[in-house]
Amino acid sequence: SSVPSNELKNLSFLLLEILAIEDSLQLNRVQLVIDGMCTESLPFFDGMLAIIRANETSDSRRSYQGVKFLVSLSLKCSVAKDYLLQTPDKWQWAVNWLKKMMSEHSYWTPSNVSVSNEDSNTKTFQRTVSAQDTLAEATALLVGLESPDSKDIVMDVDEDDKEITVVDKVPSHFSAKELRRASRMQGLDSIDT
């Protein structure tokens, strides 16, 4: 967690490739990266969830990159997606945090100004189309939109208690992009892509 935020993109890409290697240790690698390690016999290190939590106020851009990493990992690696789908209680707060950041940073920079949460040295989260896409994908993953067990449920963050709750049912073929579009139409977000 001491690497500058603008260098995390390349490290994340490399880590994604390593975690996507399909072998008998893949699930172990995924769990170690997401949850970290805390045993007496091996050195302690933070997992991605701990890094997101530790930086959510002091370096919100780093926390955003952590959420984006988990979303990217779930899209690239079915083992990671299954693990996250089975343990939503471990990372639901991170999706809630991103939703809160998106609502707090409701302003947009002019279209002629290039803003990124990945390529800058600043520690402040910026509301971007990429961040909105990440939130939509994270929300879809959290509710298991593509999972046969819960494919017709949509959830939203209740701004009063910052909890994700079931608000409606949607067709099982809805993608994260369609979920984002539907949430905009319901007034849940004011972003136009």
C-alpha positions as a Markdown table, in Angstrom:
| # | Residue | x | y | z |
|---|---|---|---|---|
| 1 | Ser | 0.0 | 0.0 | 0.0 |
| 2 | Ser | 3.0 | 2.3 | -0.2 |
| 3 | Val | 3.1 | 2.4 | -4.0 |
| 4 | Pro | 2.0 | 5.7 | -5.5 |
| 5 | Ser | -1.6 | 5.6 | -6.8 |
| 6 | Asn | -0.6 | 6.4 | -10.3 |
| 7 | Glu | 1.5 | 3.3 | -10.5 |
| 8 | Leu | -1.2 | 0.9 | -9.3 |
| 9 | Lys | -2.7 | 0.5 | -12.8 |
| 10 | Asn | 0.3 | -1.4 | -14.1 |
| 11 | Leu | 0.7 | -3.5 | -10.9 |
| 12 | Ser | -3.0 | -4.3 | -11.0 |
| 13 | Phe | -2.8 | -5.5 | -14.6 |
| 14 | Leu | 0.1 | -7.8 | -13.7 |
| 15 | Leu | -1.7 | -9.1 | -10.6 |
| 16 | Leu | -4.9 | -9.8 | -12.7 |
| 17 | Glu | -2.8 | -11.9 | -15.1 |
| 18 | Ile | -1.3 | -13.9 | -12.2 |
| 19 | Leu | -4.6 | -14.5 | -10.6 |
| 20 | Ala | -6.2 | -15.6 | -13.9 |
| 21 | Ile | -3.8 | -18.6 | -14.2 |
| 22 | Glu | -6.0 | -21.7 | -13.9 |
| 23 | Asp | -4.3 | -24.2 | -11.7 |
| 24 | Ser | -5.0 | -26.0 | -8.4 |
| 25 | Leu | -3.8 | -22.9 | -6.4 |
| 26 | Gln | -5.9 | -20.3 | -8.1 |
| 27 | Leu | -8.6 | -20.1 | -5.4 |
| 28 | Asn | -5.9 | -19.8 | -2.7 |
| 29 | Arg | -4.2 | -16.9 | -4.6 |
| 30 | Val | -7.6 | -15.2 | -5.1 |
| 31 | Gln | -8.4 | -15.5 | -1.4 |
| 32 | Leu | -5.0 | -14.2 | -0.3 |
| 33 | Val | -5.2 | -11.2 | -2.6 |
| 34 | Ile | -8.8 | -10.3 | -1.5 |
| 35 | Asp | -8.5 | -11.2 | 2.2 |
| 36 | Gly | -4.8 | -11.0 | 3.0 |
| 37 | Met | -3.1 | -13.2 | 5.4 |
| 38 | Cys | -3.0 | -13.2 | 9.2 |
| 39 | Thr | -1.3 | -16.3 | 10.6 |
| 40 | Glu | 1.4 | -16.8 | 13.2 |
| 41 | Ser | 3.6 | -19.0 | 11.0 |
| 42 | Leu | 3.6 | -16.7 | 7.9 |
| 43 | Pro | 4.1 | -13.0 | 7.5 |
| 44 | Phe | 1.0 | -10.8 | 7.8 |
| 45 | Phe | -0.1 | -8.7 | 4.8 |
| 46 | Asp | -3.2 | -6.8 | 4.0 |
| 47 | Gly | -5.6 | -8.0 | 1.3 |
| 48 | Met | -7.4 | -5.8 | -1.2 |
| 49 | Leu | -10.4 | -5.3 | 1.1 |
| 50 | Ala | -8.1 | -4.1 | 4.0 |
| 51 | Ile | -6.3 | -1.7 | 1.6 |
| 52 | Ile | -9.6 | -0.3 | 0.4 |
| 53 | Arg | -10.8 | 0.2 | 4.0 |
| 54 | Ala | -7.5 | 1.7 | 5.2 |
| 55 | Asn | -7.5 | 4.3 | 2.5 |
| 56 | Glu | -11.1 | 5.3 | 2.1 |
| 57 | Thr | -10.7 | 8.6 | 3.8 |
| 58 | Ser | -7.0 | 9.4 | 3.4 |
| 59 | Asp | -6.5 | 8.3 | -0.2 |
| 60 | Ser | -9.9 | 7.7 | -1.8 |
| 61 | Arg | -8.4 | 7.3 | -5.2 |
| 62 | Arg | -6.4 | 4.3 | -4.0 |
| 63 | Ser | -9.6 | 2.8 | -2.5 |
| 64 | Tyr | -11.4 | 3.3 | -5.8 |
| 65 | Gln | -8.6 | 1.5 | -7.6 |
| 66 | Gly | -9.0 | -1.4 | -5.2 |
| 67 | Val | -12.8 | -1.6 | -5.9 |
| 68 | Lys | -12.0 | -1.4 | -9.6 |
| 69 | Phe | -9.5 | -4.1 | -9.3 |
| 70 | Leu | -12.0 | -6.4 | -7.6 |
| 71 | Val | -14.5 | -5.7 | -10.3 |
| 72 | Ser | -11.9 | -6.3 | -13.1 |
| 73 | Leu | -10.8 | -9.5 | -11.3 |
| 74 | Ser | -14.3 | -10.8 | -11.2 |
| 75 | Leu | -14.8 | -10.2 | -14.9 |
| 76 | Lys | -11.6 | -11.9 | -15.8 |
| 77 | Cys | -11.6 | -14.8 | -13.4 |
| 78 | Ser | -14.6 | -16.9 | -12.7 |
| 79 | Val | -13.0 | -18.3 | -9.5 |
| 80 | Ala | -12.8 | -14.8 | -8.1 |
| 81 | Lys | -16.3 | -13.9 | -9.2 |
| 82 | Asp | -17.7 | -17.0 | -7.5 |
| 83 | Tyr | -15.7 | -16.3 | -4.4 |
| 84 | Leu | -17.0 | -12.7 | -4.2 |
| 85 | Leu | -20.6 | -13.9 | -5.0 |
| 86 | Gln | -20.3 | -16.4 | -2.0 |
| 87 | Thr | -19.0 | -13.7 | 0.4 |
| 88 | Pro | -20.9 | -10.5 | -0.2 |
| 89 | Asp | -20.8 | -9.6 | 3.4 |
| 90 | Lys | -17.0 | -9.2 | 3.2 |
| 91 | Trp | -17.1 | -6.5 | 0.5 |
| 92 | Gln | -20.6 | -5.0 | 0.4 |
| 93 | Trp | -19.3 | -2.0 | 2.4 |
| 94 | Ala | -16.8 | -1.2 | -0.4 |
| 95 | Val | -19.7 | -1.0 | -2.9 |
| 96 | Asn | -21.6 | 1.2 | -0.5 |
| 97 | Trp | -18.5 | 3.4 | -0.1 |
| 98 | Leu | -18.1 | 3.9 | -3.8 |
| 99 | Lys | -21.8 | 4.7 | -4.2 |
| 100 | Lys | -21.4 | 7.3 | -1.4 |
| 101 | Met | -18.3 | 8.8 | -3.1 |
| 102 | Met | -20.2 | 9.0 | -6.4 |
| 103 | Ser | -23.1 | 10.9 | -4.7 |
| 104 | Glu | -20.7 | 13.2 | -2.8 |
| 105 | His | -18.7 | 14.1 | -5.9 |
| 106 | Ser | -21.7 | 14.9 | -8.0 |
| 107 | Tyr | -19.9 | 17.5 | -10.1 |
| 108 | Trp | -18.3 | 16.9 | -13.4 |
| 109 | Thr | -15.2 | 18.3 | -14.9 |
| 110 | Pro | -15.4 | 19.9 | -18.4 |
| 111 | Ser | -15.2 | 17.4 | -21.2 |
| 112 | Asn | -12.0 | 19.0 | -22.5 |
| 113 | Val | -10.2 | 18.2 | -19.3 |
| 114 | Ser | -8.8 | 14.7 | -18.9 |
| 115 | Val | -9.5 | 13.3 | -15.4 |
| 116 | Ser | -8.6 | 9.9 | -14.2 |
| 117 | Asn | -8.6 | 8.1 | -10.9 |
| 118 | Glu | -5.7 | 5.9 | -12.2 |
| 119 | Asp | -3.2 | 8.2 | -13.8 |
| 120 | Ser | -2.7 | 11.1 | -11.3 |
| 121 | Asn | -0.7 | 11.6 | -8.1 |
| 122 | Thr | -3.5 | 13.2 | -6.2 |
| 123 | Lys | -5.3 | 11.3 | -3.5 |
| 124 | Thr | -8.8 | 12.7 | -4.1 |
| 125 | Phe | -11.4 | 10.6 | -5.9 |
| 126 | Gln | -12.8 | 12.1 | -9.1 |
| 127 | Arg | -16.3 | 11.2 | -10.4 |
| 128 | Thr | -15.8 | 9.8 | -13.9 |
| 129 | Val | -17.6 | 7.7 | -16.4 |
| 130 | Ser | -15.2 | 4.9 | -15.6 |
| 131 | Ala | -16.1 | 5.2 | -11.9 |
| 132 | Gln | -19.8 | 5.0 | -12.7 |
| 133 | Asp | -19.1 | 1.9 | -14.8 |
| 134 | Thr | -17.2 | 0.4 | -12.0 |
| 135 | Leu | -20.0 | 1.1 | -9.5 |
| 136 | Ala | -22.5 | -0.4 | -11.9 |
| 137 | Glu | -20.4 | -3.6 | -12.4 |
| 138 | Ala | -19.7 | -3.8 | -8.6 |
| 139 | Thr | -23.4 | -3.5 | -7.8 |
| 140 | Ala | -24.3 | -6.1 | -10.5 |
| 141 | Leu | -21.7 | -8.4 | -9.0 |
| 142 | Leu | -22.9 | -7.8 | -5.5 |
| 143 | Val | -26.4 | -8.8 | -6.4 |
| 144 | Gly | -25.2 | -11.7 | -8.6 |
| 145 | Leu | -27.1 | -10.4 | -11.6 |
| 146 | Glu | -25.6 | -13.0 | -13.9 |
| 147 | Ser | -25.9 | -15.7 | -11.2 |
| 148 | Pro | -28.8 | -18.1 | -11.7 |
| 149 | Asp | -29.6 | -18.0 | -8.0 |
| 150 | Ser | -30.5 | -14.2 | -8.0 |
| 151 | Lys | -30.6 | -13.1 | -11.5 |
| 152 | Asp | -33.9 | -11.1 | -11.2 |
| 153 | Ile | -33.0 | -9.0 | -8.2 |
| 154 | Val | -31.6 | -5.4 | -8.3 |
| 155 | Met | -30.3 | -3.7 | -5.2 |
| 156 | Asp | -29.6 | 0.0 | -4.5 |
| 157 | Val | -27.9 | 1.9 | -1.8 |
| 158 | Asp | -30.3 | 3.6 | 0.7 |
| 159 | Glu | -28.6 | 7.0 | 1.3 |
| 160 | Asp | -30.0 | 7.2 | 4.8 |
| 161 | Asp | -28.4 | 4.1 | 6.2 |
| 162 | Lys | -25.8 | 3.4 | 3.5 |
| 163 | Glu | -27.1 | -0.2 | 3.2 |
| 164 | Ile | -27.8 | -2.1 | 0.0 |
| 165 | Thr | -31.4 | -3.3 | -0.1 |
| 166 | Val | -33.6 | -5.0 | -2.6 |
| 167 | Val | -35.6 | -2.4 | -4.4 |
| 168 | Asp | -37.1 | -4.0 | -7.6 |
| 169 | Lys | -36.9 | -6.9 | -10.0 |
| 170 | Val | -35.5 | -6.7 | -13.4 |
| 171 | Pro | -35.2 | -9.1 | -16.3 |
| 172 | Ser | -32.4 | -11.7 | -15.9 |
| 173 | His | -30.8 | -10.5 | -19.1 |
| 174 | Phe | -29.9 | -7.0 | -17.7 |
| 175 | Ser | -26.2 | -6.2 | -17.9 |
| 176 | Ala | -24.4 | -3.8 | -15.7 |
| 177 | Lys | -24.7 | -1.2 | -18.4 |
| 178 | Glu | -28.5 | -1.7 | -18.6 |
| 179 | Leu | -28.6 | -1.6 | -14.8 |
| 180 | Arg | -26.8 | 1.8 | -14.8 |
| 181 | Arg | -29.1 | 3.1 | -17.5 |
| 182 | Ala | -32.2 | 2.0 | -15.6 |
| 183 | Ser | -30.9 | 3.5 | -12.4 |
| 184 | Arg | -30.4 | 6.8 | -14.2 |
| 185 | Met | -34.0 | 6.7 | -15.5 |
| 186 | Gln | -35.2 | 6.1 | -11.9 |
| 187 | Gly | -33.3 | 9.2 | -10.8 |
| 188 | Leu | -30.8 | 7.2 | -8.8 |
| 189 | Asp | -27.9 | 8.8 | -10.6 |
| 190 | Ser | -27.5 | 11.9 | -12.8 |
| 191 | Ile | -24.7 | 10.7 | -15.1 |
| 192 | Asp | -25.1 | 10.9 | -18.8 |
| 193 | Thr | -22.5 | 8.8 | -20.8 |
